[in-house]
Amino acid sequence: MKNFSTETYVVDDNFQDTITWLLQHQDCFDELRFDVLTQELTVIHAAGTDIIRAGQFLNARYGILVTSL
């Protein structure tokens, strides 16, 4: 079972889990978008806009969302 309250998360193929983790850390981003047609998850945060993909490392420490490439 995944712990969605941790400050770090590795994105897998299950977007539902990733969205659940992001919703636990809503203070770290401004907007969350999911495009049903392209199956693309986009997060807008203080450092810009990121498309979230499987394999990425997400970090919610320090009150900002940091993503790996």
Buried (B, 14 or more C-beta within 10 A) or exposed (E): EEEBEEEEBEBEEEBEBBBEBBEBBEEBBEEBEEEEEEEEBBBBBEEEEBEBBEEBEBBBEEEEBBBEE
